[in-house]
Amino acid sequence: MADRRTTARDLAQVAVFAALLAALGLPGTVTLGTTAVPITLQTLGVMLAGGLLGARRGLLAVLVFDALVLAGLPLLAGGRGGIGVLAGVSAGYLVGWLPGVVVIGLLSRRLLPRRPLWLGIVVQVVGGIVVIYAIGVPWTAVRAHLPLWTAVVDAGKFLPGDAVKAVVAAAVCRQVHRAYPGLLAPRTPATGRTGAPV
């Protein structure tokens, strides 16, 4: 059975990816469509966290980021932060990052890295688009007082950009896993080192 203890290396990786999520918010936002949900690069960070760190460490990275945002740090794209963001129309996407990164991590651990690029793209689309939208779109509909179908149609503005992010994340993850094939492998209790992926 894999050792689930969190090591200093794990904590460093979590911190790096939490910082990456913050950095991807620096370019700012673009707002299109009928709702005020912004288009940002931060979903790319979620995709990379799940694909490179796996479910547990990826989730920790997103949790750290979300906790810092809710504590008031202006880390979301556009300089937003504080508990008040949960009242916004885009908060469902922020919440959706949590199950999204877990799904990407679990599928990546199960299917990758010894699989074709197209399968990596499917993993990113399922966790980084389908799962996140499944929470973000209904949340937007409720907060913006819109019919669900209107919110679904409006969310179509995100699909081209998120599809590009999924391809980029899959390509990056594939190259990193080629260089470090044991990155997603569980640590063995005896040595603390990673074993071969199953």
C-alpha positions as CSV (number, residue, x, y, z in Angstrom):
1,M,0.0,0.0,0.0
2,A,1.3,3.4,-0.9
3,D,2.6,5.8,1.8
4,R,0.3,8.8,2.0
5,R,2.5,10.9,4.2
6,T,3.1,14.4,2.9
7,T,6.8,15.0,2.4
8,A,8.7,18.3,2.1
9,R,8.9,17.7,-1.6
10,D,5.1,17.3,-1.8
11,L,4.6,20.6,0.1
12,A,7.1,22.4,-2.2
13,Q,5.2,21.1,-5.3
14,V,1.9,22.1,-3.8
15,A,3.2,25.6,-3.0
16,V,4.7,26.0,-6.5
17,F,1.4,25.1,-8.2
18,A,-0.6,27.3,-5.9
19,A,1.8,30.1,-6.9
20,L,1.3,29.1,-10.6
21,L,-2.4,29.5,-10.2
22,A,-1.9,33.0,-8.8
23,A,0.6,33.9,-11.6
24,L,-1.8,32.8,-14.3
25,G,-4.3,35.4,-13.0
26,L,-1.9,38.3,-13.6
27,P,-2.7,38.8,-17.3
28,G,-6.2,39.9,-16.3
29,T,-9.6,38.9,-17.6
30,V,-11.8,39.2,-20.7
31,T,-15.5,39.3,-20.2
32,L,-17.8,38.3,-23.0
33,G,-21.5,37.3,-23.3
34,T,-24.5,38.0,-21.1
35,T,-22.9,37.1,-17.8
36,A,-20.0,38.6,-15.9
37,V,-18.0,35.4,-15.8
38,P,-14.5,36.3,-16.9
39,I,-12.2,34.3,-19.3
40,T,-8.9,33.7,-17.6
41,L,-5.8,31.5,-17.8
42,Q,-6.2,30.0,-14.3
43,T,-8.0,26.9,-15.5
44,L,-4.8,26.0,-17.3
45,G,-3.1,25.9,-13.9
46,V,-5.8,23.6,-12.5
47,M,-5.3,21.2,-15.5
48,L,-1.5,21.2,-15.0
49,A,-1.8,20.6,-11.3
50,G,-4.0,17.5,-11.8
51,G,-2.0,16.2,-14.7
52,L,1.4,16.6,-13.1
53,L,0.8,16.3,-9.3
54,G,-2.1,13.8,-9.3
55,A,-5.3,14.0,-7.4
56,R,-4.0,14.4,-3.8
57,R,-1.3,17.0,-4.3
58,G,-3.2,18.7,-7.1
59,L,-6.2,19.1,-4.8
60,L,-4.0,20.4,-2.0
61,A,-2.5,23.0,-4.4
62,V,-6.0,24.2,-5.4
63,L,-7.2,24.2,-1.8
64,V,-4.2,26.4,-0.8
65,F,-5.0,28.8,-3.6
66,D,-8.7,28.9,-2.8
67,A,-8.0,29.4,0.9
68,L,-5.7,32.3,0.2
69,V,-8.4,33.9,-2.1
70,L,-11.1,33.5,0.5
71,A,-8.7,35.0,3.1
72,G,-8.7,38.2,1.1
73,L,-5.6,38.0,-1.1
74,P,-6.4,39.4,-4.6
75,L,-5.2,36.3,-6.5
76,L,-8.1,35.7,-8.8
77,A,-7.8,37.2,-12.3
78,G,-8.7,40.9,-12.2
79,G,-7.4,41.2,-8.6
80,R,-10.4,39.7,-6.9
81,G,-10.3,38.1,-3.5
82,G,-12.1,37.7,-0.2
83,I,-15.1,35.7,1.0
84,G,-17.4,37.9,-1.1
85,V,-16.2,36.1,-4.3
86,L,-18.5,33.2,-3.4
87,A,-21.5,35.5,-4.0
88,G,-20.4,36.2,-7.6
89,V,-21.7,34.6,-10.7
90,S,-18.3,33.0,-11.4
91,A,-17.8,31.4,-8.0
92,G,-19.1,28.0,-9.2
93,Y,-16.0,27.7,-11.5
94,L,-13.7,28.4,-8.5
95,V,-15.5,25.6,-6.5
96,G,-15.5,23.4,-9.6
97,W,-11.7,23.5,-9.7
98,L,-11.7,21.2,-6.7
99,P,-13.4,18.1,-8.2
100,G,-12.0,19.0,-11.6
101,V,-8.4,18.7,-10.4
102,V,-9.2,15.5,-8.6
103,V,-10.7,13.9,-11.7
104,I,-7.8,14.9,-13.8
105,G,-5.4,13.5,-11.2
106,L,-7.2,10.2,-10.9
107,L,-7.5,9.7,-14.6
108,S,-3.9,10.7,-15.2
109,R,-2.7,8.3,-12.6
110,R,-4.8,5.5,-14.1
111,L,-4.3,6.1,-17.8
112,L,-1.1,8.1,-18.2
113,P,1.7,8.8,-18.9
114,R,2.2,5.8,-21.2
115,R,-0.7,6.7,-23.5
116,P,-1.2,8.7,-26.7
117,L,-1.5,12.5,-26.6
118,W,-5.2,12.3,-27.6
119,L,-6.0,10.4,-24.4
120,G,-4.3,13.0,-22.4
121,I,-6.5,15.6,-24.1
122,V,-9.6,13.6,-23.2
123,V,-8.5,13.5,-19.6
124,Q,-8.1,17.2,-19.5
125,V,-11.4,17.8,-21.2
126,V,-13.3,15.6,-18.8
127,G,-11.8,17.0,-15.7
128,G,-11.0,20.5,-16.8
129,I,-14.1,21.3,-18.8
130,V,-16.9,18.9,-18.2
131,V,-16.6,18.6,-14.4
132,I,-15.9,22.3,-13.9
133,Y,-18.7,23.4,-16.1
134,A,-21.1,21.0,-14.4
135,I,-20.7,23.1,-11.3
136,G,-19.9,26.5,-12.7
137,V,-22.8,26.8,-15.2
138,P,-25.7,26.0,-12.8
139,W,-24.1,28.3,-10.2
140,T,-24.0,31.1,-12.8
141,A,-27.6,30.5,-13.7
142,V,-28.7,30.7,-10.0
143,R,-26.6,33.8,-9.2
144,A,-27.4,35.7,-12.4
145,H,-31.1,34.7,-12.2
146,L,-30.9,33.1,-15.7
147,P,-32.6,30.0,-17.1
148,L,-30.2,27.1,-17.1
149,W,-30.2,26.8,-20.8
150,T,-29.2,30.5,-21.2
151,A,-26.3,29.9,-18.9
152,V,-25.3,26.8,-20.9
153,V,-25.3,28.7,-24.1
154,D,-23.4,31.6,-22.6
155,A,-20.8,29.2,-21.3
156,G,-20.0,28.3,-24.9
157,K,-17.8,31.4,-25.1
158,F,-15.3,29.5,-22.8
159,L,-15.1,26.4,-24.9
160,P,-12.6,27.4,-27.6
161,G,-10.1,28.8,-25.0
162,D,-10.6,25.9,-22.7
163,A,-10.1,23.4,-25.5
164,V,-6.8,25.1,-26.3
165,K,-5.8,24.9,-22.6
166,A,-6.7,21.2,-22.5
167,V,-4.4,20.5,-25.5
168,V,-1.6,22.6,-24.0
169,A,-1.9,21.0,-20.6
170,A,-2.0,17.5,-22.2
171,A,1.1,18.2,-24.3
172,V,3.0,19.7,-21.3
173,C,2.1,16.8,-19.0
174,R,3.1,14.3,-21.6
175,Q,6.6,15.8,-22.0
176,V,7.1,16.2,-18.3
177,H,6.1,12.6,-17.6
178,R,8.5,11.4,-20.3
179,A,11.3,13.2,-18.5
180,Y,10.1,12.1,-15.0
181,P,8.2,8.8,-15.5
182,G,7.6,8.2,-11.8
183,L,6.0,11.6,-11.1
184,L,2.5,10.1,-10.5
185,A,3.7,6.8,-9.1
186,P,2.9,6.1,-5.4
187,R,5.7,6.2,-2.9
188,T,6.7,2.8,-1.4
189,P,6.5,2.7,2.4
190,A,10.0,1.2,2.8
191,T,12.0,3.8,0.8
192,G,9.7,6.8,0.4
193,R,10.6,6.7,-3.3
194,T,8.2,6.5,-6.2
195,G,7.4,3.1,-7.7
196,A,6.5,2.3,-11.3
197,P,3.0,3.4,-12.4
198,V,0.5,0.6,-12.7
